[in-house]
Amino acid sequence: MAAEQVGTHYPEASYQDTTADLNSSDLFNLPISKRGPKLLKAILTSGIFHLVDGKLYPTSYKILNVVGNGEKEVAVWTQSHGLKRVRRNTADKFNSTKKEDFSSSIMWPGKSRVVPRGWEVPVRGKKLRVAVAVRPGFEEYLNVMRDSRTGAIHFGGYYIGSIQISDGSFTICSALRLLSL
């Protein structure tokens, strides 16, 4: 993204004056691109990131329960492991992603541990259908994969994990499947 911000508004051979020959193999006497300083500034202002083997290191996201001025870490989401409850003691089910295992650790308004039901609207037994736009990019947030053997569609990523622990009464379907129904 930093390279995209800098753009291509400089001509291709736009270099600062040096004594370097463009065909030289002398690594200590290479020309300097005029885009360099702007590219460096764009990279440095893009935020903190970590590269491993030239690839962006997977980030983790904390799921916080905010009550008043305080906060409590409830879960952690990573691209490789999905949503995992934060272990408070050795008896906790650390790898669980079941709604019941999370709801006991959430403090709701009124300092209740029971999920409030005041805003629920009767849906006559029908499940909520969540449509997922199938687009490339930002797969750590949302990804859609089709099993080549079975043809089944699988969903993953931070958003799907967040929905799955919030309520089990829904169906996720891709936008492509909605169009064919």
C-alpha positions as CSV (number, residue, x, y, z in Angstrom):
1,M,0.0,0.0,0.0
2,A,2.9,2.4,0.7
3,A,4.1,2.0,-2.9
4,E,0.6,2.7,-4.2
5,Q,0.4,5.9,-2.1
6,V,3.6,7.1,-3.6
7,G,2.4,6.3,-7.1
8,T,4.1,6.5,-10.4
9,H,4.1,10.2,-11.0
10,Y,7.9,10.2,-11.5
11,P,9.3,9.2,-14.9
12,E,10.8,5.6,-15.0
13,A,14.4,6.8,-15.1
14,S,14.0,9.6,-12.5
15,Y,17.1,9.3,-10.4
16,Q,19.0,11.7,-8.2
17,D,22.3,12.8,-9.7
18,T,25.0,10.3,-9.0
19,T,28.1,9.2,-10.8
20,A,26.6,5.7,-11.2
21,D,26.3,4.0,-14.5
22,L,22.9,2.5,-14.9
23,N,24.4,-0.7,-16.4
24,S,27.0,-0.9,-13.5
25,S,27.2,-4.0,-11.3
26,D,28.9,-2.0,-8.6
27,L,26.4,-2.3,-5.7
28,F,28.0,0.6,-3.8
29,N,27.5,3.0,-6.7
30,L,23.8,2.5,-7.7
31,P,21.6,5.5,-8.6
32,I,19.0,6.7,-6.0
33,S,15.4,6.9,-7.1
34,K,13.6,10.1,-6.4
35,R,10.7,8.1,-5.1
36,G,12.8,6.7,-2.3
37,P,12.3,9.3,0.4
38,K,8.5,9.5,-0.3
39,L,8.3,5.7,-0.2
40,L,10.2,5.5,3.1
41,K,7.9,8.1,4.6
42,A,4.8,6.2,3.4
43,I,6.2,2.9,4.9
44,L,7.1,4.6,8.2
45,T,3.6,6.2,8.6
46,S,1.7,3.0,7.7
47,G,1.8,1.6,11.2
48,I,3.6,-1.2,13.0
49,F,4.1,-4.4,11.0
50,H,6.4,-7.4,11.1
51,L,7.7,-9.3,8.2
52,V,8.7,-13.0,8.3
53,D,10.4,-14.5,5.2
54,G,9.3,-11.4,3.3
55,K,5.6,-11.9,4.2
56,L,3.4,-10.0,6.6
57,Y,3.5,-11.8,10.0
58,P,-0.1,-12.8,11.0
59,T,-1.6,-10.4,13.5
60,S,-3.7,-11.3,16.5
61,Y,-6.7,-9.3,17.7
62,K,-8.0,-9.1,21.2
63,I,-11.7,-9.3,21.9
64,L,-12.4,-7.0,24.8
65,N,-15.4,-6.8,27.1
66,V,-15.7,-3.1,28.0
67,V,-17.7,-2.2,31.1
68,G,-17.6,1.4,32.3
69,N,-14.0,2.6,32.2
70,G,-12.6,-0.9,32.5
71,E,-11.9,-3.7,30.0
72,K,-11.3,-7.4,30.2
73,E,-9.7,-9.5,27.5
74,V,-12.2,-12.3,26.6
75,A,-10.7,-13.9,23.5
76,V,-7.9,-13.7,21.0
77,W,-8.3,-14.1,17.2
78,T,-5.5,-15.2,14.9
79,Q,-5.6,-16.1,11.3
80,S,-4.1,-19.5,12.0
81,H,-6.2,-20.5,15.0
82,G,-9.4,-18.5,14.7
83,L,-11.1,-17.3,17.9
84,K,-9.9,-18.7,21.2
85,R,-11.0,-17.9,24.7
86,V,-8.4,-16.4,27.0
87,R,-7.3,-18.8,29.7
88,R,-7.9,-17.5,33.2
89,N,-6.8,-20.6,35.0
90,T,-5.9,-24.2,34.1
91,A,-9.5,-25.4,34.4
92,D,-10.6,-23.1,31.6
93,K,-11.4,-24.6,28.2
94,F,-8.8,-22.6,26.4
95,N,-9.5,-23.9,22.8
96,S,-13.2,-23.7,23.0
97,T,-15.2,-21.6,20.6
98,K,-18.6,-22.5,21.9
99,K,-21.0,-19.7,22.7
100,E,-21.7,-21.1,26.2
101,D,-18.0,-21.0,27.1
102,F,-17.7,-17.3,26.1
103,S,-21.0,-16.0,27.5
104,S,-20.0,-16.9,31.1
105,S,-17.1,-14.5,30.9
106,I,-19.0,-11.6,29.4
107,M,-20.3,-8.8,31.7
108,W,-23.5,-7.3,30.2
109,P,-25.0,-3.9,31.2
110,G,-26.3,-4.1,34.7
111,K,-23.4,-6.3,35.7
112,S,-25.3,-9.4,34.6
113,R,-23.7,-12.5,33.2
114,V,-26.9,-13.6,31.5
115,V,-27.3,-12.6,27.8
116,P,-30.0,-10.0,27.6
117,R,-33.0,-10.9,25.4
118,G,-34.9,-7.5,25.4
119,W,-34.1,-6.6,21.8
120,E,-34.9,-10.0,20.2
121,V,-37.6,-10.0,17.5
122,P,-39.6,-13.2,16.9
123,V,-38.5,-14.7,13.5
124,R,-41.1,-17.5,13.4
125,G,-38.4,-20.2,13.7
126,K,-36.5,-19.0,10.7
127,K,-32.7,-18.5,10.9
128,L,-31.0,-15.3,10.0
129,R,-29.2,-15.6,6.7
130,V,-25.9,-13.7,6.6
131,A,-24.6,-13.0,3.0
132,V,-20.9,-12.9,2.4
133,A,-19.5,-11.0,-0.5
134,V,-16.9,-13.2,-2.3
135,R,-14.0,-10.9,-3.0
136,P,-10.2,-11.4,-2.8
137,G,-8.2,-9.6,-0.2
138,F,-8.1,-9.1,3.6
139,E,-8.6,-12.9,4.1
140,E,-7.6,-12.5,7.8
141,Y,-11.0,-10.8,8.3
142,L,-13.1,-12.9,5.9
143,N,-12.4,-15.7,3.6
144,V,-14.6,-18.1,1.6
145,M,-13.2,-21.4,0.4
146,R,-14.9,-24.1,-1.7
147,D,-13.9,-27.7,-1.0
148,S,-12.9,-29.1,-4.4
149,R,-13.9,-32.7,-3.4
150,T,-17.3,-32.1,-1.9
151,G,-18.2,-28.7,-3.3
152,A,-19.0,-27.4,0.2
153,I,-18.4,-23.8,1.0
154,H,-16.4,-23.0,4.2
155,F,-16.2,-19.6,5.8
156,G,-13.4,-18.3,8.1
157,G,-11.7,-15.2,9.4
158,Y,-12.2,-12.7,12.2
159,Y,-15.7,-11.6,11.3
160,I,-17.1,-15.1,10.9
161,G,-15.5,-16.1,14.2
162,S,-17.1,-13.1,16.0
163,I,-20.6,-14.0,14.6
164,Q,-20.3,-17.6,15.5
165,I,-19.7,-17.0,19.2
166,S,-22.3,-14.3,19.4
167,D,-25.3,-16.4,18.3
168,G,-25.8,-19.8,16.8
169,S,-29.2,-19.1,15.2
170,F,-28.1,-18.1,11.7
171,T,-27.0,-19.4,8.3
172,I,-24.0,-18.1,6.4
173,C,-24.2,-18.3,2.6
174,S,-22.0,-16.7,-0.1
175,A,-23.4,-14.0,-2.4
176,L,-22.9,-16.4,-5.3
177,R,-25.1,-19.0,-3.7
178,L,-27.8,-16.4,-2.9
179,L,-28.0,-15.4,-6.6
180,S,-28.5,-19.1,-7.6
181,L,-31.4,-19.7,-5.1
